[in-house]
Amino acid sequence: MKRTAVIVVGGSAGSLEALLVLLPELPATFAVPAVIVMHMSAHHPSLLPEILARKCRLPVVEIEDKQPLIAGTIYVAAPGYHVLFERDGTLALSADDAVNHSRPSIDVAFESAADAFGAGVVAIVLSGGNDDGARGVVRILEAGGIVLVQDPASARHPVMPRAALARAGESVRVGRPAELARTLIALATEETSA
């Protein structure tokens, strides 16, 4: 059984609601790091780490450049920076040009995670109003990773999950946020008992 190295969650409009269902379901013993890449304004500090920390059993931190990934920690992308994954298990921040009109870009994060961790990546696409992440899920699947997509019927803005499904087809697992959380827990449980 392949070991999940990292979970990368991408979302935009409407994804906070999904995160506030999904992440609190993860137990304090959950041993895989999760990185949240959410479209947000670069002109204001993000309150997302504080909002999530109040609801989650796991520690939540905003990403700093060259920060090591630690099991059981939730990392939140900093406004105005792309998230890059390094093969040595650290995260890097990039101020390169916006992709899909976004920085952080979900595609950039997914593609970087696939390059760094290959089959060890679980990617999740949540609610959003554009197709950022659709190209990246293809790279995740090509690298042997797993892709989970929020059921568009449960998304406040279904464009992003629909775009991911259109690009990735039947190779992805679809569910409502609580179902996606149960899938993550099952994946982690299978690995620890294997």
Beta strands, then each sheet from edge to edge (+ up, - down):
strand 1: 6-11
strand 2: 34-38
strand 3: 60-62
strand 4: 67-68
strand 5: 74-76
strand 6: 82-85
strand 7: 90-94
strand 8: 121-125
strand 9: 146-150
strand 10: 173-175
sheet 1: 3+ 5+ 2+ 1+ 8+ 9+ 10+
sheet 2: 4+ 7- 6+
end
